[in-house]
Amino acid sequence: MTRADKTERYADVQQRLESSLADEHNPITVMATVASILKERFPHFHWVGFLLVEQNEMALGPFQGPPACLRLPLNSAGVCGTCYRSRQTVLVPDVTMFQGRVGCDAVSKAEIAVPIVSHDRVQAILDIDCIEASSVDEVDQAELERISGFVAARIAPVGWPTKG
């Protein structure tokens, strides 16, 4: 997919999100819709979903794709743990080059994790796994960061239920 194709698809995604979720503030509804639209528009996205930040771990939230790891520690050396701790997007064009990656499946070749920051706290992580190496890049990063801002603006600080 060319950079121009990606940019065009993301413009369509943004328009669909804004029209679908204009007055929506339920975090599960917002995240489920985002995951669904992204997965639909980008066929090389193998898995699109959210990890919800709890007290000392991240729990699987709304997603599109095959079953995934249910919980990850916040101090995980993986892509999502690194994203959580740094509060920065982690772009991994080739997952074999990311030391400490937590692989919930064997087919993912590239990954990007974007923090959802609301009220100065990482509330969730938007995580996307791709089946092709080098299939996520700076275009995806910029556009997904815009989408994460959209999500953050629509959810209040969330006190996710904790296990136990």
C-alpha positions as CSV (number, residue, x, y, z in Angstrom):
1,M,0.0,0.0,0.0
2,T,1.4,3.4,-1.0
3,R,1.7,6.3,1.4
4,A,-0.9,8.1,-0.6
5,D,-3.3,5.2,-0.3
6,K,-2.7,5.1,3.4
7,T,-3.3,8.8,3.8
8,E,-6.6,8.5,1.8
9,R,-7.8,5.5,3.9
10,Y,-7.0,7.3,7.1
11,A,-9.0,10.3,6.0
12,D,-11.9,8.0,5.4
13,V,-11.4,6.4,8.8
14,Q,-11.3,9.8,10.5
15,Q,-14.5,10.9,8.7
16,R,-16.3,7.7,9.7
17,L,-15.2,7.9,13.3
18,E,-16.3,11.6,13.6
19,S,-19.7,10.9,12.1
20,S,-20.3,7.6,14.0
21,L,-19.0,8.8,17.4
22,A,-19.8,12.5,17.4
23,D,-21.8,12.4,20.6
24,E,-20.6,9.1,22.0
25,H,-18.6,9.0,25.3
26,N,-18.9,5.4,26.4
27,P,-15.3,4.2,26.3
28,I,-16.1,0.6,25.3
29,T,-18.4,1.8,22.4
30,V,-15.7,4.3,21.2
31,M,-12.9,1.7,21.3
32,A,-14.9,-1.1,19.7
33,T,-15.9,1.2,16.9
34,V,-12.4,2.4,16.3
35,A,-11.0,-1.1,16.3
36,S,-13.7,-2.3,13.9
37,I,-13.3,0.6,11.4
38,L,-9.5,0.3,11.4
39,K,-9.6,-3.5,10.8
40,E,-12.1,-3.1,8.0
41,R,-10.1,-0.4,6.1
42,F,-6.6,-1.9,6.5
43,P,-6.7,-5.6,5.5
44,H,-3.0,-6.1,6.4
45,F,-3.9,-5.2,10.1
46,H,-4.1,-8.7,11.5
47,W,-5.1,-7.6,15.0
48,V,-6.5,-4.2,16.1
49,G,-7.4,-3.6,19.7
50,F,-7.1,-1.9,23.0
51,L,-5.4,-2.8,26.2
52,L,-7.0,-1.2,29.2
53,V,-4.7,0.1,32.0
54,E,-5.6,-1.2,35.4
55,Q,-3.6,-0.9,38.7
56,N,-0.6,-3.0,37.8
57,E,-1.5,-4.5,34.5
58,M,-3.2,-4.1,31.1
59,A,-6.3,-6.1,30.4
60,L,-7.6,-7.0,27.0
61,G,-10.3,-4.5,25.8
62,P,-12.3,-4.2,22.6
63,F,-10.5,-5.8,19.6
64,Q,-10.9,-7.2,16.1
65,G,-8.9,-10.3,15.2
66,P,-8.0,-13.6,16.7
67,P,-7.9,-14.2,20.5
68,A,-5.0,-12.4,22.3
69,C,-3.2,-12.3,25.6
70,L,-5.8,-11.4,28.2
71,R,-3.4,-9.5,30.6
72,L,0.1,-8.0,30.4
73,P,2.0,-6.5,33.3
74,L,2.6,-2.7,33.1
75,N,6.3,-3.4,33.5
76,S,6.4,-5.8,30.5
77,A,9.4,-5.4,28.2
78,G,7.1,-5.8,25.2
79,V,5.8,-3.2,22.8
80,C,2.7,-2.3,24.8
81,G,4.5,-2.2,28.2
82,T,7.2,0.1,26.6
83,C,4.4,2.3,25.2
84,Y,2.7,2.5,28.6
85,R,5.9,3.5,30.5
86,S,7.2,5.9,27.9
87,R,3.8,7.4,27.1
88,Q,5.0,7.5,23.5
89,T,4.1,5.6,20.4
90,V,6.2,2.5,19.8
91,L,6.6,1.8,16.0
92,V,8.1,-1.7,15.2
93,P,8.4,-2.3,11.5
94,D,10.0,-5.7,12.2
95,V,9.0,-7.5,15.4
96,T,12.1,-9.8,15.3
97,M,14.2,-6.7,16.0
98,F,12.3,-5.7,19.1
99,Q,14.0,-7.3,22.1
100,G,11.5,-8.3,24.8
101,R,8.4,-8.4,22.5
102,V,5.5,-10.4,23.9
103,G,4.2,-12.4,21.0
104,C,0.6,-13.4,21.4
105,D,0.7,-15.0,18.0
106,A,3.2,-16.3,15.5
107,V,2.0,-14.5,12.4
108,S,2.5,-10.9,13.3
109,K,5.5,-9.3,11.6
110,A,5.1,-5.6,12.5
111,E,3.4,-3.8,15.3
112,I,2.5,-0.3,16.5
113,A,1.3,0.7,20.0
114,V,-0.1,4.1,20.7
115,P,-1.0,5.5,24.2
116,I,-4.5,6.8,24.9
117,V,-3.7,9.6,27.3
118,S,-6.7,11.3,29.1
119,H,-6.4,13.7,32.0
120,D,-2.6,13.2,32.2
121,R,-2.9,9.4,32.6
122,V,-2.4,6.6,30.1
123,Q,-5.9,5.0,30.1
124,A,-5.4,2.5,27.3
125,I,-3.0,1.4,24.6
126,L,-4.2,1.1,20.9
127,D,-2.2,-1.9,19.6
128,I,-2.0,-3.1,16.0
129,D,-0.3,-6.2,14.7
130,C,0.4,-6.6,11.0
131,I,1.0,-9.8,8.9
132,E,3.6,-8.1,6.7
133,A,7.0,-6.7,7.9
134,S,7.5,-3.0,7.4
135,S,3.8,-2.5,6.8
136,V,3.5,0.2,9.5
137,D,5.4,3.4,9.2
138,E,5.5,7.1,10.0
139,V,2.2,7.7,8.2
140,D,0.5,5.1,10.4
141,Q,2.1,6.7,13.5
142,A,0.9,10.2,12.7
143,E,-2.6,9.1,11.8
144,L,-3.0,6.7,14.7
145,E,-1.8,9.3,17.1
146,R,-4.5,11.6,15.8
147,I,-7.0,8.8,16.3
148,S,-5.7,8.2,19.8
149,G,-6.4,11.9,20.6
150,F,-9.9,11.5,19.2
151,V,-10.4,8.5,21.5
152,A,-8.9,10.3,24.5
153,A,-11.2,13.3,24.0
154,R,-14.3,11.1,24.1
155,I,-13.5,9.1,27.2
156,A,-13.5,10.3,30.8
157,P,-10.9,9.1,33.2
158,V,-11.9,5.5,33.6
159,G,-11.6,3.4,36.7
160,W,-11.6,0.0,35.0
161,P,-12.7,-2.8,37.2
162,T,-9.7,-4.8,38.5
163,K,-9.5,-8.6,38.7
164,G,-9.9,-10.3,42.0
